[in-house]
Amino acid sequence: MSGASIDKTRRAFLFGATAEPQSDTALRLPWSLPGAFLDACTGCGSCVTACPEGIVSLDGSSRPMVDFRRGSGLCTFCGACADICPEPVFLASTARAATPPWTLRAAIGANCLTHDGVMCQSCKDACGDAAIRFVYAAGRIAQPMIDLDRCTGCGACVDPCPAEAIEIHRAVADA
């Protein structure tokens, strides 16, 4: 089906969706090409079964998305999803080696246990990139800080957080 063009607007109309384009807030797969991904992905699910970490699932529109609360809870950037995809929705394998997988980065929310005076460093312990450190100050519990230059957005810190205070967001608009 890689040669056929699919009119997703017409398909959406037939299923009662509006013709207005929706902003894509889902976390898409590493090295996916933002515009091409949404336009050319057929929802075949090959990437779901190819992911050795089990973090890829299909959303309500049958488009692949990353869910760090599934499987192992982190992306190892192995490229299996991109390698198996029959559609031109990923950066070429030769270019992937020199290109960051995405612009996603971790963010710690206000519901972090440290804000309530509870000592917890589960996110730091899970971060293989050492992007999370704790800053100590006299008279209070150490507070987490994310070094955005070191953070790869792999998601390893998301699932271990007992307060579900960590989310992965786009650092730069990815469309």
N, C-alpha and C positions, 0 to 999 in steps of 0.2 A: 504494500500500500504506500510505499515511500514515493512513488511517482504520481499518485493521485492527489488532487487538491480537495480538501474538505471544507465546505462552507459551514463553519460552526455557528455563524449568525443565523442562518436559515434553520439549522437544527435547533438552536435555542428558541427561536420563535415558535416552532412547531410544538415545543414542550412548554410553552407559556412564559418563557423568560423575556425580559425586555431587550430591546436592541442596544440599550446603553451599555458601553463597556464597563465592566466592574474592575475596581483596582484589585490586584492580586496581592493578598496579604499572607498567603501560605509560604512556608519555607520550601523553596524548590531545591532540586538536587545540585550538587557541586558541578561546576563547569557548564551548567545549562545556560543557553543563550536566551535571555529574557523574552524578547519578542518572538523568536522562532519557537521557543519552548511552548508557549501558550497556543500559538497558531498551528504548529505541525504535530504536536504530540497527539497520538491516536488513543492513548489510554490502554495500550495492549497489556501493560502490567509486567513486561519482561524485567524492568528495573526492580520491581518489587521482589521478584524471586531471585534476582541476581545479587541483591545486597546481602553480603555475608554478616552484616551487623543487625539486620532485621529492622532497620529504622525507616524504611521507605514504605509508604502505604498510598492508596489512591484516595483522593478527596471526593466530595460529592459530585464533581464534574468528571470523574475518572482520570484525573491528572495526578501524577506522582508528587508526593510531598514528603518532607522529612519530619518525623515525629520522634524527638529525643526521649520520649517516655516509653518507647517500644524497644524490643530487642535488647541489644547491649547498651543502648543509650548514647552512643557516640558514633561519629563518622570518622573513619580512618583514612578517608580520601583515597581509597583503593582504585576508584574509577570503574568498578565493575558495572555500575548502572549505565555509565556512558559507553562502555565498550559493547554492551549487549544491545543497546538501542538501535533499531533499524531506521530511525528517522534522523534528519540532520538538526537535532535540537541541542547538541552539546559541542563544546569546543573540540577541535580535532585533537587526537591523542598526542601528536607531536607538539602542539602548543600548550597542552595541559601541564607538562613538566615545568614550564617557565612561567605559568600563570597561577595566581592564587585561586583556590577553588571557588571562593565567593567572598562577599563583603560582609558576611554575618559576624557579629560579635556578641559576647555575653553581656548582660546587664543585670545588676542586682537590685531587686525591688525593695520598697519600704517595709515589706513584711519579713525581712531577714531577721532571724532570731537575735542577732547581735544588737539590734536596735532596742530590744526588750531586755538587754543585759544578760542574755544567754550565750555562754561560750560555745561556739560551733565553728568548725573549720572544715566541714565535709567538702565544700566546694574546692578549697585549696588542695585538700588531699587527693581529690579526683582529677585535678588539672595536670595533665602530662606535659603541658607546655610551660608550666610555672608562670602563668599569666595572672594568677590570683595570689595576692599577698595580703597580709593583715598588718594594719598600722596601729601601733600601740600608742596610747595617750594616758597620762596619769589620771587615775580615778574613774576609768571606764574600760569596758570590754574592747578588745581590739576590733577594728572595723575592716571589712574586706574592701580591697581596691583592685580593680582590674586594669592591667597594663594592656591597653587596646592594641599596641604594637606587637605584643606577643600572642594575643588571643587569636586563634584560628577559627573560632566559631564551631569547633568540633562537637560541642554539646556534652562533653564528659561531665561537666559540673551540674547539669540540669537535674537529672534524675536523683542523684545522691542528696540533694538539698531537702531536708525534712520539712521546710516551710514552703516549698515550691516558690521560692523568691527569685529564682534565676530564670531569665528568658533569653532567648537568642533573637537578636534583631538585626536588620540591615543597617550597616554603618554608613553606607552610601546608597542612594536610591538605585534600586535594581530593576525597576519596572515589572 
